[in-house]
Amino acid sequence: MEVDVLAQKKAALACSVCGSRNYTITANPNRSERLEIKKYCKHCQKYTIHKETK
């Protein structure tokens, strides 16, 4: 019995204000630009822009 397991690439979302990596996502390898989302940062205690890191 063979099991094919596809490895998914993971990327972290880091706060652009304090730099803490608060969220992880599964990265799409076909995308060329880095993701930027406005999400809640528990360290800054407000909504800030989070950018995709490696």
C-alpha positions in Angstrom: 0.0 0.0 0.0 1.4 3.3 -1.1 0.3 6.6 0.3 0.9 9.8 -1.6 1.2 12.8 0.7 1.5 16.2 -0.8 3.7 18.5 1.2 2.1 21.9 1.7 4.3 24.9 1.9 3.6 27.1 4.9 4.2 30.8 5.3 3.9 33.1 8.3 2.1 36.5 8.4 4.1 39.1 10.3 2.8 42.4 11.7 4.2 45.3 9.8 4.3 47.4 13.0 5.9 45.2 15.6 7.1 42.4 13.4 5.6 39.5 15.4 4.5 36.5 13.4 1.0 35.9 14.5 -0.6 33.8 11.8 0.4 30.9 9.5 -1.1 30.1 6.1 -0.6 27.5 3.4 1.2 29.2 0.6 0.1 28.9 -3.0 3.3 28.2 -5.1 1.7 29.7 -8.2 1.4 33.2 -6.7 4.3 35.6 -7.4 3.4 38.4 -5.0 3.4 38.3 -1.3 0.1 38.4 0.6 -0.8 41.5 2.6 -3.9 41.3 4.8 -5.3 43.6 7.6 -5.6 41.3 10.7 -5.6 41.7 14.4 -2.3 41.8 16.2 -2.5 40.7 19.8 0.8 42.5 20.7 -0.2 45.9 19.2 -3.8 45.3 20.3 -5.2 46.7 17.0 -5.8 45.8 13.4 -2.6 46.2 11.3 -1.3 45.1 7.9 0.3 41.6 8.1 2.7 40.6 5.3 3.6 37.2 4.2 7.1 35.9 5.2 8.9 32.7 4.4 
